[in-house]
Amino acid sequence: MFLIEKILRTAPDVGKIFLLIKAKNKEAAMERLKTEIINAELFKCLRQTYGKSYQSFMLSKLVPVVGNVCESDLGIEDDVAGLISKEVDLCRYDVAVDINTKGPCHLMAFGKKCKKLKLFLQVSTASVNGQRQGRIMEKPFCIGESIAGEKHKSETPPGFYPLDVENEINLTLNSKGAYENNEVAQKMKELGLERARKYGWQDTYVFTKAMGEMMINNMRGETPVVIIRPSVIESTCKEPFPGWMEGNRMMDPIVLHYGKGQLTGFLVDPNGVLDVVPADMVANAILAAIANHGMAQKQEINIYQITSSVANPLDFQELSELLYEHYNSSPCMDVKGRPIQVPSMKLFSSMEDFSAHIWRDALWRSGLTALSSSNGKLSQKLEMICRKSVEQAKYLAGIYEPYTFYGGRFDNSNIGRLMERTSEKEKRKFGFDVGSIDWKDYITNVHIPGLKRHVLKGRGGL
């Protein structure tokens, strides 16, 4: 949505933007367009600009198209597909987990039918680099490559085979029939994680995104391709206004639980780096890449990592200190309207130490240690509550662990060169210099206030 907003605000003369929407019919797709996009707070600047004609302007630019990227020709009706293939000169892709590999194939196949197509743009993620370590360059994936394979170039370990994307797709289809209906979801989740880790990726999501990149590179032929790899996308830095976001992002549950006094420590490498980028900078980088490559004749693939771990690293120790400073000067309130005092966040490098801390913290907050032995039944109940709290914290830490201890740092030299080719006027209008971010100002004055306003909407004592 950030990209749509930016285009309509800065280039209102743009032609129609076709939006692929999963819906049962045209009416349902139009309803989703109105409720989820046109009525979103993100577009308030455009709403102010166009006043009473705002909705008619939006409907003149945005065209909802019923479809599904899991299907050939994207599930679009023939007459609509014919119209789009004559009009579209840019294809964009960022979509959910279950369609990360096959989806790009269908979209690329459809894009190549578009007679005016000048560029195919895919929004991927920097995490497709899997378990690579050190400085990670902006390189495309070729079909069959794997992270584990890079580690074993000189000698192939027993039982290891090169990654075969078609085989992985067929494996998921064939494996479904091997399980009972009530266990398919769990078994497929386990299979995905197993396959991802076998080939050097942290989880199913980034593994399938990487395979999607491979398929696009393999199928592109003479079509120019740009792949944008943002790291964790967080709240807007400046545009259309500071702090806008949609839902909790990666670091937000930790930020919020800490502010409420519910989480006083976390499992993390204190010297590790949290690689985040504001959403508006991602949108601006996308537009800069389109402008730079949209009219180019070179039939090549260009990778842009819009990331901060090399250009402007924010380490976890610094983040914890910024959170402590913020919540002590602007504390959250408890249910009785009293300010919640938070201690400095403790960072633990082992699950054992983290678990012990959470257990002690849960006991203290529940008052269990003050209960006498005569209240045995009550003690058992509270102890159960504490154990559940510890298990939830451990589960959350386990999900984050591949990222909170991640040793990779994303190079963004291509982004730097793209900025050099951008005029000063364009930089002011389409800025994406991650190195210019003041993290203290962003976290304390932009991001946390944005969380309170746009995600929690004033709920939860914040």
C-alpha positions in Angstrom: 0.0 0.0 0.0 2.9 2.4 0.7 4.0 2.1 -2.9 0.5 2.8 -4.2 0.1 5.9 -1.9 3.5 7.3 -3.0 2.7 6.9 -6.7 -0.7 8.5 -6.5 0.6 11.4 -4.3 3.7 12.2 -6.3 2.7 11.1 -9.9 -1.1 11.7 -10.1 -1.0 11.6 -13.9 -0.1 7.9 -13.7 -2.3 5.6 -15.8 -4.3 2.8 -14.2 -2.9 0.6 -11.5 -4.3 -3.0 -11.7 -4.5 -4.6 -8.3 -4.8 -8.4 -8.2 -7.3 -9.2 -5.4 -8.4 -12.6 -4.2 -12.2 -12.5 -4.0 -15.2 -14.5 -5.1 -16.4 -12.0 -7.7 -15.9 -8.4 -9.0 -18.2 -6.9 -6.4 -16.3 -8.5 -3.5 -13.0 -7.3 -5.0 -14.3 -3.8 -5.3 -15.5 -3.9 -1.7 -12.0 -5.0 -0.5 -10.5 -2.2 -2.6 -12.7 0.3 -0.9 -12.4 -0.9 2.7 -8.8 -2.1 2.8 -7.1 0.5 0.6 -9.3 3.5 -0.3 -10.5 3.9 3.3 -7.1 3.3 5.0 -5.6 6.0 7.1 -2.4 5.8 5.1 -4.2 7.8 2.3 -5.3 10.7 4.5 -3.0 13.2 2.6 -4.6 12.3 -0.7 -8.0 12.5 1.0 -7.2 16.0 2.1 -5.8 17.0 -1.3 -8.9 15.8 -3.3 -11.6 16.4 -0.8 -15.0 15.3 -2.1 -13.5 14.0 -5.3 -11.1 11.7 -3.4 -13.0 8.4 -4.0 -13.7 9.1 -7.6 -10.0 9.9 -8.1 -8.9 6.7 -6.5 -11.4 4.6 -8.5 -10.2 6.2 -11.7 -6.7 5.0 -11.0 -7.1 1.7 -9.1 -8.6 -1.2 -10.9 -9.5 -4.3 -8.8 -8.8 -7.6 -10.7 -10.2 -10.8 -9.4 -7.5 -13.4 -9.5 -5.1 -15.8 -7.7 -1.3 -16.0 -8.3 -1.5 -19.7 -7.5 -3.3 -20.3 -10.9 -2.1 -20.1 -14.4 -2.8 -16.7 -16.0 -3.2 -15.6 -12.4 -6.8 -16.9 -12.4 -7.9 -13.8 -14.4 -10.8 -14.0 -16.8 -9.8 -14.1 -20.4 -11.3 -10.7 -21.4 -9.7 -8.9 -18.4 -6.3 -10.7 -19.0 -6.4 -9.5 -22.6 -7.0 -5.9 -21.6 -4.2 -6.0 -19.0 -1.7 -7.6 -21.4 -2.2 -4.7 -23.8 -1.9 -2.0 -21.1 0.6 -3.1 -18.4 4.2 -2.1 -18.7 5.3 -3.1 -15.2 4.7 -6.2 -13.1 5.1 -6.1 -9.3 5.1 -9.1 -6.8 5.0 -9.4 -3.1 2.6 -12.0 -1.7 2.0 -14.5 1.2 4.0 -17.6 2.2 1.9 -20.2 0.4 2.5 -18.7 -3.0 6.2 -17.6 -2.8 7.6 -20.1 -5.2 4.8 -21.0 -7.7 3.3 -17.6 -7.7 6.3 -15.9 -9.3 6.3 -18.5 -12.1 2.6 -17.7 -13.0 3.3 -13.9 -12.7 6.4 -14.0 -14.9 4.5 -16.2 -17.5 1.7 -13.7 -17.5 4.1 -10.7 -17.6 5.8 -12.0 -20.7 2.5 -11.9 -22.5 2.3 -8.2 -21.9 3.3 -6.5 -25.2 4.4 -3.3 -23.6 6.3 -4.8 -20.6 9.4 -2.8 -19.9 10.3 -4.2 -16.5 9.4 -7.1 -14.1 9.7 -6.0 -10.5 9.6 -8.5 -7.6 9.6 -7.5 -3.9 11.4 -10.2 -2.0 13.2 -10.1 1.3 16.8 -9.8 2.4 16.3 -12.9 4.5 16.4 -15.0 1.3 20.1 -15.0 2.0 19.4 -17.7 4.6 22.2 -18.7 6.9 24.9 -16.9 5.1 27.4 -15.1 7.4 29.5 -12.0 7.2 29.0 -9.4 4.5 26.3 -10.6 2.1 26.4 -9.1 -1.4 23.5 -8.2 -3.7 23.7 -11.3 -5.9 20.8 -13.1 -7.8 20.0 -16.7 -7.1 20.5 -19.1 -10.0 18.3 -22.2 -10.3 19.5 -25.0 -8.1 21.7 -22.9 -5.8 21.5 -23.4 -2.1 23.2 -21.9 1.0 24.3 -25.3 2.2 25.7 -26.0 -1.2 27.9 -22.9 -1.0 29.5 -24.3 2.2 30.3 -27.6 0.6 31.6 -26.6 -2.8 34.8 -28.6 -2.4 33.2 -31.7 -1.0 29.6 -32.9 -1.1 28.6 -34.5 2.2 26.8 -37.9 2.2 23.1 -37.6 1.6 23.3 -34.0 0.3 21.8 -33.3 -3.2 21.7 -30.0 -5.1 18.5 -28.1 -4.6 15.8 -29.1 -7.2 13.0 -26.5 -7.1 10.6 -28.6 -9.3 11.2 -31.5 -7.0 10.4 -29.4 -3.9 7.1 -28.3 -5.5 6.2 -31.9 -6.3 7.3 -33.0 -2.9 4.7 -30.8 -1.2 2.0 -32.0 -3.6 2.8 -35.7 -3.1 3.3 -35.4 0.6 -0.2 -34.1 1.3 -1.8 -37.4 0.3 0.4 -39.3 2.8 -1.3 -37.8 5.8 -4.7 -37.8 7.4 -6.7 -34.6 6.9 -6.4 -33.6 10.6 -2.6 -33.8 10.5 -1.8 -32.3 7.1 -1.1 -28.8 8.4 1.3 -29.8 11.1 3.1 -32.3 9.0 3.5 -29.9 6.1 4.8 -27.3 8.6 7.4 -29.8 9.8 8.3 -30.8 6.3 8.9 -27.2 5.2 11.1 -26.5 8.1 13.1 -29.7 7.5 13.7 -28.9 3.8 14.6 -25.3 4.5 17.2 -26.2 7.1 18.6 -29.0 4.9 19.5 -26.5 2.2 20.6 -23.7 4.5 17.6 -21.5 5.2 16.1 -20.6 8.6 12.5 -21.3 7.9 10.0 -22.2 5.2 9.1 -18.6 4.4 12.6 -17.4 3.3 13.3 -20.8 1.7 10.2 -20.5 -0.6 11.0 -16.8 -1.3 14.5 -17.8 -2.4 13.1 -20.5 -4.7 10.7 -17.9 -6.1 13.7 -15.7 -7.0 15.4 -18.6 -8.7 12.3 -19.3 -10.8 12.1 -15.7 -12.0 15.8 -15.6 -12.9 15.4 -18.9 -14.8 12.2 -17.9 -16.7 13.0 -14.2 -17.4 14.5 -14.7 -20.9 14.9 -11.2 -22.4 12.7 -9.5 -19.8 14.6 -7.0 -17.6 14.1 -7.8 -13.9 14.6 -5.9 -10.7 14.4 -7.7 -7.3 14.0 -5.5 -4.2 15.1 -7.2 -1.0 14.1 -5.1 2.0 15.0 -6.3 5.6 12.3 -6.0 8.2 9.9 -3.2 7.2 8.8 -1.0 10.0 6.8 2.2 10.4 7.1 5.1 8.0 9.9 7.6 8.8 8.4 10.7 7.1 5.8 10.0 4.4 2.9 10.3 4.1 3.3 11.0 7.8 5.7 9.6 10.4 4.9 6.4 12.3 2.2 4.7 10.1 2.2 0.9 10.1 -0.3 -1.9 9.6 -0.1 -4.5 12.4 2.7 -5.7 14.6 6.0 -6.1 12.8 9.0 -8.1 13.9 10.3 -6.1 16.9 7.0 -4.7 18.0 5.7 -7.4 20.3 9.0 -7.2 22.3 8.7 -3.4 22.4 5.1 -3.4 23.6 5.5 -6.2 26.2 8.6 -4.5 27.6 6.7 -1.2 27.9 3.9 -2.9 29.8 6.4 -4.4 32.2 5.5 -7.9 31.0 9.0 -8.7 29.5 12.1 -7.5 31.2 14.7 -9.6 29.2 15.1 -11.4 25.9 17.3 -14.0 24.2 19.6 -12.0 21.9 23.2 -11.4 21.0 23.9 -8.0 22.6 26.3 -7.2 19.8 23.9 -8.5 17.1 22.2 -6.1 14.7 18.5 -5.5 14.2 18.2 -4.8 10.5 15.0 -2.7 10.0 14.0 -0.1 7.4 11.1 2.4 7.3 8.3 1.5 4.9 8.5 4.8 3.0 12.2 4.3 2.2 11.4 0.9 0.7 8.6 2.5 -1.4 11.0 5.2 -2.6 13.8 2.7 -3.4 11.3 0.7 -5.5 10.2 3.8 -7.4 13.9 4.9 -8.0 14.7 1.4 -9.3 11.7 1.5 -11.7 12.7 5.0 -12.9 16.3 3.8 -13.4 15.6 0.5 -15.2 12.1 1.0 -16.6 13.4 2.4 -19.9 16.6 0.5 -20.0 17.2 -1.8 -22.9 19.6 -4.1 -21.0 18.0 -7.6 -20.5 19.6 -8.2 -17.1 18.6 -8.9 -13.5 19.4 -6.2 -10.8 19.3 -6.9 -7.1 18.8 -4.1 -4.5 19.0 -4.8 -0.8 17.3 -1.9 1.0 18.8 -2.7 4.5 20.5 -1.1 7.4 22.9 -3.6 9.0 25.9 -2.3 6.9 24.8 1.2 6.1 23.6 2.2 9.6 23.6 -0.7 12.1 21.3 -0.6 15.1 22.6 -3.2 17.6 20.3 -4.8 20.2 22.2 -3.3 23.1 21.5 0.2 21.7 17.9 -0.7 21.1 17.4 -1.9 24.6 18.9 1.4 26.0 16.6 3.5 23.7 13.6 1.6 24.9 14.5 2.0 28.6 15.0 5.8 28.1 11.7 6.2 26.3 9.6 4.2 28.7 11.1 6.0 31.7 10.3 9.4 30.3 7.0 8.4 28.7 5.8 5.4 30.7 2.8 3.2 29.9 -0.1 3.2 32.3 -1.5 0.2 34.2 -5.3 -0.5 34.5 -5.5 2.0 37.4 -3.9 4.7 35.4 -0.6 4.5 37.3 2.8 4.8 35.4 4.5 1.5 34.8 8.2 1.6 35.8 10.4 -0.7 33.8 13.9 -1.8 34.6 16.7 -1.8 32.0 16.2 -4.8 29.7 18.5 -7.7 30.3 19.9 -9.5 27.3 20.7 -13.2 27.5 22.9 -15.2 25.2 21.6 -18.6 26.2 18.1 -20.1 26.4 18.9 -21.6 29.8 19.7 -18.2 31.4 16.8 -16.5 29.6 14.3 -19.2 30.9 15.6 -18.8 34.5 15.2 -15.1 34.3 11.6 -15.3 32.9 10.7 -17.8 35.7 12.0 -15.6 38.4 10.3 -12.6 36.9 7.0 -14.5 36.6 7.2 -15.6 40.2 7.8 -12.1 41.4 5.0 -10.5 39.3 2.5 -13.2 40.5 3.5 -12.8 44.1 3.9 -16.6 44.3 7.1 -16.3 46.5 5.1 -14.5 49.2 2.4 -17.2 49.5 2.5 -19.4 52.6 2.6 -23.1 52.4 -1.0 -23.2 53.8 -2.2 -21.9 50.4 -0.9 -24.9 48.5 -3.8 -25.1 46.1 -3.5 -21.4 45.2 0.3 -21.8 44.8 -0.1 -24.7 42.4 -2.5 -22.6 40.3 -0.2 -19.6 40.2 2.8 -21.9 39.5 0.9 -23.3 36.5 0.3 -19.7 35.3 4.0 -18.9 35.7 5.0 -22.0 33.8 2.7 -21.1 30.9 4.2 -17.6 30.9 7.7 -19.0 30.7 6.7 -21.4 27.9 5.2 -18.6 25.9 8.3 -16.5 26.3 10.5 -19.4 25.2 8.4 -20.1 22.2 8.6 -16.4 21.1 12.4 -16.4 21.7 12.7 -19.6 19.7 11.0 -18.0 16.7 13.3 -14.9 16.9 16.5 -16.8 17.6 17.6 -17.3 14.0 17.4 -13.5 13.6 18.6 -12.3 17.1 21.8 -14.3 16.7 22.1 -13.8 12.9 25.7 -13.2 11.8 25.0 -11.9 8.3 25.2 -8.2 7.3 23.5 -7.1 4.1 25.6 -5.1 1.7 23.7 -2.4 -0.1 26.3 -1.1 -2.6 23.8 -1.3 -5.4 21.4 0.9 -3.5 24.3 3.3 -3.0 25.0 3.5 -6.7 21.2 4.0 -7.3 21.3 7.0 -5.0 24.3 8.4 -6.9 22.3 8.3 -10.1 19.4 10.1 -8.4 19.3 14.0 -8.7 19.2 16.2 -5.6 15.6 17.1 -6.4 14.6 13.5 -6.6 16.4 12.6 -3.4 14.3 15.2 -1.5 11.1 13.7 -3.0 12.1 10.1 -3.1 14.6 9.7 -0.3 15.8 6.2 0.6 19.2 6.9 2.4 19.0 4.4 5.3 22.4 5.8 6.5 20.6 9.1 7.3 18.3 7.6 9.9 18.8 8.8 13.5 17.8 5.7 15.4 17.2 7.4 18.7 14.8 9.9 17.1 13.1 7.2 14.9 12.5 4.7 17.8 11.5 7.2 20.5 9.7 9.9 18.5 8.4 8.0 15.5 8.1 4.3 15.9 6.7 3.8 19.4 4.2 6.7 19.1 3.2 5.1 15.8 2.6 1.8 17.5 0.4 3.4 20.1 -1.7 5.3 17.6 -2.0 3.0 14.6 -1.7 -0.5 16.0 -3.0 -0.3 19.6 -5.2 2.7 18.8 -5.0 3.8 22.5 -5.8 0.4 23.9 -3.8 -1.6 26.5 -2.8 1.2 28.8 -0.5 2.8 26.2 
